[in-house]
């Protein structure tokens, strides 16, 4: 149910060490970047540096450490909704906003910040952008993504002209001050502060939530369980170019343990205060502790009728008069006495928690998002139902003798006392965005990655488990969130079924949604196929399809209509339509039906695109030459044999390239032929068209006939067939996590053990030490030992030069596509050594 996937620890340093006594903070972004803090103490001068570390969960050893420059201990870390900016706040009131320089993960800078001098920050949050998506578990069997995931009406915390959300952050200080910083469109920062209430008091703990109407709710306590937990409504506005803050006191509550005669003095301190979700200000979780143990309570804000005195009950009611209503906090549930809690993690998956939805989740056995995690000082973790607080599962920690998880019904195991329990415990804990993984930082500064089973220990049949994983993969596709934590639970035997079911669900969507998700689903399929040696070759095909789609859209975008008042179809659309209707195998006859004046381009742009044109030509040659080799063992290229749309795309580009070759022969792809009078493009187009005719009806594909296979067998004797060196190599951790034993990693040292399914992958992805290195996005050879700085993607392994060697606008247009994200929209690889590869930034989540 819960098991450690890997543990990453620090290298032993002779002159410095990480201070285990300092409170640690952890934050997990929607791009599966984990940020956490440690304090580095130099033993020579006793100076303490407050560090922020950022890792990609796929390459945890490539940690990027920032000396934050904070004067005091960092108390808060908060990612923005896109996962590309990070806020850090400390005990001196300093707030810093970290952003990527040039969209590179290993290049961070803090150009913005605010401060409340000398007033420690206890709570921090970005303002809400108004985007909220609801996940409907009861509709998981629906074929429509719009029914499974729906946009909820939710107002931003503050809007600009036209309703655009204004960016900024809000913080609460220990003296009871709320401070707001707004990012103006011109880059300036607008800051204001206001007291939460007229009588300012000490705030030891606070949390921030948002309402659908655009208001902000702050919960605060002075740290004593005998004091009330106060709630405040905060409204932010801009008046005359100045930020204005209005606060209002809301109903408060006293913890029930203080009114219980048995527990009145047993838990004197409130140690954790959190809203259950950031978009729900009506449910709050409280934890009170002592040196010996803790207790957790869950409260809900409800509307109740105000009782009327008997004097007024007998008067005749006015027509339409309703009973007056008040808001009142009511306790939902409470735990029994627990061990001392060290950290709390709440799920981020936006499932509804009404009684009906909870019943459906129970019937479908869908558990992600239902449980919250409590870490204890004995090193264990418990998953509790976030409303009833019933135990759903227990993890005893990697330091214990068993290190195993127990079923919730295993009462003796849960309640057993273990003498000499582990001293290592988690000081910070965070759920992933699908709630299928936990990241914990222990008191020694080690990072633990823990799988959380989607069934929480329940026995599920394979179809139900696949349906749950498919549901979460679809959620990641729609939102743009990274799906790495879902892959943690995919076994090699599941890959084929998941890919097929994902494709079926995708094809049932409307054309507009299919177009939006067209590249993202290919990237998901590629990630899945890398998990199994049987499907590893298909991962190559999906990567090639991503590049094919990008090259096709770029080349077609260069076409311009000859006359401005043309019909609604663009030249690219007309090209696709004519090529689909014309089944002639002679490329020159297909060209006759086109308006060649629409293909007229200047010489320099065509020549600068030659490497992309060369890739298209090489890829067609590789596909046709390997057609006879596709047998019982699936080889790269197999996925294109029945992909009529991709083959049609290749035909269109071959026709375009043929026309451009008449204008600028230097842009044509170069083939090494055995005959001087060989028309290579004519030959390849004829073979490609024959294969396309067999597969253009994807519902009823035909097998290639013997004559086509015979002609393809002769290709290697007519043309030099390119090798597979344009395929990227990925050394991520996900393929190595399919065993049951945790991996022991060290920050700064790559983990080089081959994956469990490496038998077939080595042949496809391995490279000899003397092989040429490729710039996969520019389709250029960089040499055996490249001297140019490069950046790489961790999901697919694409490598490209950091600085552009091109000066033409056409090639710069191509390069601009990959400044923010990789071809596959993959995650970031962080390596700080000079000879290492820097990293492409990942695909930004889309506003759904």
N, C-alpha and C positions, 0 to 999 in steps of 0.2 A: 504493500500500500504506500509506504514511504521508504525510500532508500536513497543513499548518497550516490550521486552520479560521479562527482569528482570533488576533490579538496585541493585548493591552491594555497601554498604557504610561501612565506618570505625566505629569501636566502639569508643565511647567517652572516651578519656583518660585524667586523671586529670593533669598529669605533662608534656604532650607533645601534639602537634597537627601538622597536615599536612598543610604546607604553601601553600595557594591558589595562592599567587602572583608569585610563581616560575613557569617558563614554564615547561609543562609536555610533555613527549614523550611516544608513544605507538607503539607496533609492534605485528603483528599477524602471527604466523607460520603456515605452511601447515599441522601441526598436531593439529590445533586448540588450541594451547597454546597462550595466550595473555600475553605479558610483558609490563609493564608500570612503570613510575617513579613517585615518590613523594619525597618531602624533609621534613623530620621529624625534627621539632624544639623542643628542650627541653627548657621549660620555666624557669628552674632553672639556667642553665648556658648559655642559649642562643645559645647552640651549635646545628648546623644543620647537620643532617646525610642524605646523598644522597642515597635513597633507590631504589632498583629494585624489583618489585613485579611480580611474575609469577603465573598465574592461568590456570587451565584447564577449558574450557568453560562449561564442563559438571558438574564440581564441583567448582563453582566460590567462594564459601565460604572458600575452602581450599587453601588460598593464601600462597605462599611461598615467604617470604620477605628476601632480601639479603641486608645487609649493604655493599654497593659496595666498600667503601673505596676511592671513588673519592673525590678529594679535592675541586672540583668546581661542578657547576650544570651540570647534565648529559644532553647533547645536542642531542645525537643520540643513537638509539637502532636498531639493525639489526640482524634478524635470518638468518642462513645459509639455503641452498637449501633443506637440509634434516630436518630442524626444530629441531635439537638436540643441536646446539650451538648458543650462543648469543654474539654479540659484543655490548659493551657500550663505549661511548666516552664522554669526558667532556670539560669544558671551560678552562682547563689547558693543553690540548694537550695529555691527558692520554687516551689510548685505552686498554680495557681489553676484553679478550676472555673467556667467561663462558661456561663450559662444565659439563655434568652430571657425577658425581662420581658414579661408579658401575651401570650406566644406570638407576639411580633413580632420579625422578623429584624433590624430596625434598632433594636432596643432590648435590649442585652445588659448583664448585670450579673454581677459575681463576688461571691457571698455566701459561698462556701465555699473553703477552701484549707488546705494543710498546708505544712510547711517542715522542711528539715534544714539549719539555718543554716550557710552557708559551704561546703556540700558540693554541688558541681554535679551536676545530674541528667543521666544519660547514656541512660536508657531509661525509658519511661513507657507504661502500658497500663491500660485499664479492666478490672476483673475480668469474667470470662466469665459470661454469663447462662444458659448451658446450652442455648441455641437454636442448632442447627446443621442446615443443610439441604444435602443432597447433590444435585448436578446430574448426571444420568446421560445422557451423550452417546449411548450405545448405544441408549437408549430414545427418542430424539428423534422417531422415527416412530410412537410409541405414541399412542393417542387418550386415554389416561388421565393426567391431571396427576399423580396419585399415583405413577405409575411413572416419570415423567420427573423429578420432584422429590420426594425422600423425606426425612423427618425422621430424623436420625441420633441414636442414643442418646448423649447427652453430658451430663455432670454440671456444674452451676455450680461456680464456684470456692468459693463459700460460700453456704449456704442458711439462710433463716429458718425459723421454725416453719411446718410444713405443706409444706416443700419449695420455698417461694418464694425465688428467687435474691436475695442481698443485693448491693446496689450498692456500688461503691467503686473505688479505683484502687491501683495498685502501681507503685513507681518504684525504680530502681537508681541509686546515686550513684557518683561517681568514686572514693570511698574503699572501695568494696566493701560498702556498706550497702544493704539492701533495706528499703523503708518502705512500709507499707500503711495506707490510710485507708478506713474503712468508713462508709457513710451509714446511720445508724439510721433506723427508721421515723418517729421523732419529730423528725427533721431534724438531730440532733446528729452530730458527726463523731468516730469512734473511730480513733485513730492509734497505730501501734506501729512500731518499727524493730528490725532484727536484722542481724547480720553474716552475709554469705553463707557464710563459713567461719571457722574459728578463727583462721587466719592471714590477716588482712585485707591485701589488696594493692590496688594501683592498678587501676582499671577504666577503660580509655579508651573502649571500645565495649561495648555490651550489647544484647541483644534478649530479648523475652519471648514465650513460647508457652504453650499450655494442653493438657492431656491429657484424654481422655475420662473419666477417673476423678475429675476435679475438682482435680487438682494443677497447679501452675505450674512451668514450666521456664525457667530463666534461663541464657543463654549470655553469657560475658564474656571479654574479652581485655584485656591491658595495652597493646595497640597494637603490640607487637613481633611480627613474623612468626616469630621464633625461639622465642617463648614459647608454651606450650600454650593452646589455647582451652578454657576450663573450663565445665562445665555443672553446674547445681545444681537440685535439686528443692525447691520451696518449698510448704509446706502452711500455709494460713491457717485459723484457728479462733477462736471466741469462747468464752472460759472465764471464768465469774463476771463477766460484763459487761466483760471486758478482751480486747483483741485479742492473739492469740498467733501467733507465727511460728516454724515449724520448718523447718530447712534440712538438706539432705543432698547430699553430693558425688556426682556422676554421672561416668561415663567421659568422659575428655577426649580431645583430638586435637591433633596437630601438622600444620600445613599441609604438603602434599607438596612445595611449591616450596622449602621450607627443607632438605629432604633430598636434593634434586636438586643434584648438584655444579655443574651449569651455572648454576643460578638461586639458589644458596644465599644470596648477598649481593646479588642483583639487586633484590629487592623487600623492603626492610627493615621496612616498616610495614603493619599491617593497617588498611585504611581503611574497610571496610564489613563488617558482620556482621549477617546477617538469617536468621531461619527462613523457609523457603519459604512456609508459611502459618501463621497464628496458632493454628490447631487441630492442627498437626502438628509435634510437637517432635522428630521423628526425622529431619528433613532440614534442612540448614543450608547457607547460601551464604556464602562468604568471598571477600574481595577484598584482595589485597596489592598495594601500589603503591610506586613511587619517583617521583622528579621527571620521569622519562622515560616511564614506562609502568605497566601494571598486569597482573595475572593473576587469574582468577576460578576458584574451585574449588567443586564441589558435593559434599557429604558426606551419608551416610545411616547411621543407627544400626541395626545388625542383631544378631539373636541367633545366636550361633555355639556349636558344641559345644566344651567345654573338653577339650583333649587330656590323656589319662591316661598317667602314667608306665608304662614297661614292667613295672615290678615289680607293678603292680596289674592289668595286663591279663589275667593268667593265672588269677586267682582266680575261682571260680564266682560268677556274678552272682546277686544276690538277686532273687526273683520281683517283677516290677513296677518294678525299678530302672531309671531313665532316665539317660542321659548328662548330666552337669552342663552347664548352658548359661550363657554370659556375654554381656553386651552389648558390642559393639565398633563403633567408627566405621570405616566403609569409604568410600573416595573413589568417587564415581559417575562424575565427569567433571571435566575441566579444560580451560580455553581455552589457546590459544597466546598468545604475547606480544601484548598489546593496547596501544592508546594509553592515556593516563592517564584513569582513570575519575573523574568528578566527582559522579555521583549514580546511585542504583539504585532501580528501582521494581519491585515484585512484584505479580502479578495477584491479585485478590480473588475471582474467580469460583471457586466451590467444586467444580470438576470433580475426579474421581478421577484419580490419576496412577499407577495400576497398569499393568503391561505390557499387559494386555487392553484397558483403557480407552484407552490411548495408541494402540493398534493401530486401535481403532474410530474414534478421532478422526482418525487419519491416513487411514483409508478414506473417511470422510465429509467430509474436508477441513474439519473444524470446528476452527479455530485459537484462538478467544478463550479466555484462561485458560491456554494452553500456554506462552506466552512471557513472559520477564522483560525489562525494559528497562535498558540501560546507557547513561548519558550520558557523553560524553567532553569533555575540555578543548578540543578543536578545534571544538566546537559540534554534533557529530554524535550520533546515537542509534542503537544497535543493539538489535534484538530477538533474544534468544537463547532456544532451547528450554530450559525451566527444569530439565530433568534431563540431557539430553545436552549442553547448552550449544552446540549447533550454531547458526549464524547463520540466522535466519528472515527478516530484513529489515534494511535500513539506511536511515536518514534523515540527510541531510547538512545540515540546518538551513536556516532561511530566509535566513541571511546569506551563504550560499555562492552561487556563481555559478548553479548549477542549481536548488538547493532541492528536488530531486526524490528519490524513493525508488528503490532498485534492487532487483532480484530477488536472492535469496540466492545463485543460481548465477553471478551477475555478478562473478566474482572480481577481474578487473582494476579494476573500479570500486570495489570494497570496499578493495582494497589500495593504490589509487593515493595518491600523496603530492601534496597541493595546497599549493603555495607561498603563503605569506601567507594561511593559513586564517582563518576567522572568530575574532575575539577573544571574541565573545559565546558563553557556554556555560551550560548548566543547572546550577544549584547545588542544586535540589530538583526531584524528579520523582515523580508519583503517577499510578497507573492509576485509571480509573473502576471502578465496581462490576460492570460487565459486560465490562471490559477492552477496550472499543471506543474509548477515548479516553485520551489522556495530558495531564495538566496539568503544565507545567514553568515554574519561575520562574528567570530567568536572573540573571547577576551584575549587571545594571542594574536589577533589580526589576520587569522586564516579565513579564507572564503570557502564556504561549503555550498555546493549546488545539490539540491535534494529534489528528486522526483516525487510528485504527489499524484497518486493513481486517480484517473477519472472516475473509477468505481468505488474508491475509498474502501477497498477490501471486500466488496460484494462480489459474488461469483456471477460473472457475465458471460453469455455466449459470445462467440466471435462476431456475429452480425451486429449485436447491440454495441459492442466495443467499437467496431468500425463506424457505426452510425454516429457515436459520440465524437470520435476523432474527426470524422468528416464534417460534422456540424461546426466544430471549432476551426477547422481549416477554412471553411466557407466564411466564417466570421472574420478571420484574419484577411481573407481576400477582399471582403467588402470594405473593411475599415482601413486596410493598408498597414495594419500592425504586422510585426515580424512573427513568424510561426515556428521559431526554433524550439520553444518549449513544448509544442505539440509533437514535434519529431522525436522528442525524448521517449515517447511511449509507442512509437511505431517500430514493430519488429519486422525483420526482412520478409517473413511470410505474408505480411499485411500489405506490402507495397503495391503489388499488382492490383489487388481489389480496390485499394484506396484510389489509385490513379484512374481506374476505369469508372468507379462511382463518381469521382469528382468531375470527370469529363461528361458523364451522363447528366449530372445536375446542372452543369454549365450550359449544355446544349438546350436545356429546357427554359432558359431565361430569354427575355426579349432581346432583339438585335442591338438595341442601344446599350443595354447592360453588358452584353457579350463584348461589344467593342471596347467598353471601359475596362473590362477585366481581361482582355485578350492576352496581354503580355504577363499579367500577374499570375494567371493560372498556369502558364507555361513554366514560370519560375518555380511555382509550388511543385509541379510535377517533376522538375529537374531535381529539386531538393529531396523529394521522396525517393526517386530512383537511385540516388547515390547511396541509400541505406542498404541496398541489397546487391550482391554480386550478380544475380540473375538479370537485374534491370539496369546495371551500371552503364551499359552501352546506350540505353535510351536516354540517360542523363546527357550524354554527348549530343544526341539528336535534339533534345529540347534546348540546349544551349545554342546549337546551330540555328534552330528556328528563331530564337530571340534575335540573333544577329541578322538573320535573313529578313525578318519583319522590319528591323531598324534600317537596314540598307535599302530595302524596297521603298519605304516611306520617304527616305532622304532623296533617292534618285528621282522619284516621282514628283517630289516637291519642287524640283528644278524646272519642270515643264511649265510653260506659260502659253495661254491661248493666243493664237495669231491675231485674232480680232477681239476687241474688248467686249462687244455686245454678243458674246457667245451664249449658247444654251446653258442650262444649269449644271451640266456635267463638266467636270474638269478634264483636262487632257489625260490625266492618270486614270480616271474612271472610264473614259472612252477606250483607252488602251486595254484595260482589263476586260471590258465588254467585248471588244473585237477579238481579242485573243481567246476568250471563252467560247465564242461562236465559231471561229475559224479553226478547224481541226487539221489544216494542211501541215504536213511535216517539213515543207520547204520554208525556211525562214524568210527568204526573199519574197515569196508569194504572200506571206502574212503582212509584210511591210507595205505592199501595194495598197492595202485598204486603209492605211493610216494617213493622216494629214501630217506629212513630214515637216512642214514649216513650224509645227508646235514643238518639234524636237531640236530646233536650231539653238545652239548655245555657243558662247565664245570658247575659244581654245583653252585659255588658262584654267577655267573651272573644270573642264573635262579632264585635262591632264592631271590636275591635283587629286582627282577622284580615282585615279588609275588603280591604287591599291585596293579600293573597295570593289571596283569592277573586276580586278584580278581574283579577288576572293570568290566572287560569284562564279566566274569561269572555272576556277579550281574546284569549287564545291560540286558543280554539275559534273565535271569529269570524274571526281571521286565517287559520286553516287552511281553513275552509270558503270564505272569499272568494277565496283563492288557488288553490283546487282547479282552476278552469278555466285558470289561467295556467301550469300545469306542462306545459311542452312539451319541445322539444329542449334548451333550456338549463335545467339543474337549479337550482331556486330554493329558498330556505329554506322548509321545510315539506314538501318532497317525501318525506323519509324517513318521515313519519307516515302517508302515504296507504296504505301496505301494512303498517303496524305495528298489528296488531289488539290487542295487549296495551296499548299506549299509548292507543289510541282508547277501549278499554274502561275504562281508568283515568279518562279524561276524562268518560265517561258516568257513572261512579260518583260523581265529584265534583260533576257537575251535579245529580244527584239529591239529594246531601247538601245542597248549597247551596239547592236549591229548598225543602227541608224547613225549613232554618234561616231562610229568608226569611219563612216563615209566622210564626215566633217573633219575628224581629227584621228587619223590612223594610230597615233601614238597612245591613245587612251584604251585601245583594245587589249583584252587579256592576252598574255604571251604563253604559248604552248610550245613544248619541245616535241616536234613531230619527226617521224622517221622518213617522211617523204616531203620534198620541197613544195610540191603542188597540192598538199593536203589542205582543204578548207575545214579547219577544226571546228569552227562555230557552226557551220552548216551540218557537219556530222553529228555534233552533240545535240543540236536542236532537234534533229530528226529522231534520235534515240530518246531524248527527253519527252518529245511529243507522243511517241508510242507508249511510253510508260505512263504518261499523264492520261491518255485515253483509257488505259486499263483501270485507273483509280479515280477518275473524276466523279463517278457516281459512288460516293463513299458508303451509301447504303448497300450497294451490291458490287463490290470491287471484283475485278477479274485478275486471274493470274497472268503474268507476262508470258507471251507465247515463246516457242522455242527459237524462232528466228531472231527475236529481240535479244534473248539471252546469248545466242551465238554471236551476234554482232558485238555485244558488250564484252564477250570473252576475248575478242580480237583487239579491244581498245588498248590494253597495255603494250601491245606490239606496234600500235600506231602512234600513241601519245604517251609521254612520261606522266605517270599518275602521281599526284602530290601525296605527301605523307600526312599523318594526323597531328603534326606539331602545332596546328592552330588551336587545338583544344586546350582549355585552361586546366591547371592542376590545382586541386584544393587540398590543403592539409588541416582542415578543421577537425574539431574534437567529436562532432556528432556521430560520425561513422565508427568511432571507437568506444561508444558508450552503451553498446548493446549487451554487454555482459552484466552479471549481477554484482560484480565487485567494483568498488569505487576506485577511480584513478587517482594517484597521488601526483600532483603537479607542483611546479615551483615557478613563481613569478619571474619572468625574464628568461626562462629556459624552455624552448619549444619542446613539445611532446612528440617524439618521432616514431613511437611504436606503431607499426601498421595496423589498420583496422581488422576486425574479426572477419570481415568479408573481403579481404584484400586479394584473394586468389585471382579473381578475374580483373579486378581493378588495376592491379599492378601493370598488366599488359596494356591497358587502355590509357592510363594516366601517367605512367612513369616516363621519365626522360633520362637519357644518358648524360653523364657529366659534361661531355663535349658538344651537346646539342645546342642549336641556336635558340635564343630566347625571343619570344614573340611579344609584340605590342598587340594584344588581342582586339583592341577597339579600333586602332588605326590600321590593323592588318599589315604591320611592318615587322621585319626582322631587326632585332636590336643587337645581335652579335652573341657570342658565347659568354663574354664577360661584359655586360652593359655598363657604361660609365655614366649614363644619364640617370637622374633620380626618377623613381617610378612610384606608382601607387597601385594598390591591389585590393580586390574585393574578397571578403572572406567566404561568402556563400558559394560563388562559382569559381573563384580563383583568377578572374580576369586581371591582367597586368597591363598597365598603360603608362607612358611617360608623363611625368608631372608637367613638363613644359612642352609647349607645342613646337614642332619643327616646321610647321606649315604657316604660310602667310596669305594664302588665297582665301577669299570669303567662303567659297563652297566647302572647303575642308574645315574651316573654323565653325561653320554652321553644324557640321557633324560633331566636332569636338565639344561644342556648347551643350550638346545633349547629355554629356557625361560629366559635367562639372559637379553637379549635386549628387548624382546617384550613378550606380553601375548599370550595366546592360540588364542584369537580372533584378535590379532593385535590392541588391544584397546588403548584408551587414558589413561593418567596418573591421578592418584588421589593423591593430595598433602595434607598431614596432618602432622603437625610438633609436635603434642603433643606426649609425650613418650609412652602413651598407644595406640596410634593410629596406623593405618596401613600405611606403606610406599607403594610406587607405582611402578608397572611395567612400563617400558618404552614402548612407542607405536611402531607399525610397521613402519619401515623406508620406505619412498617413494622409489620406484624402478625407475631406469633409464629406461624409456620406449623405 
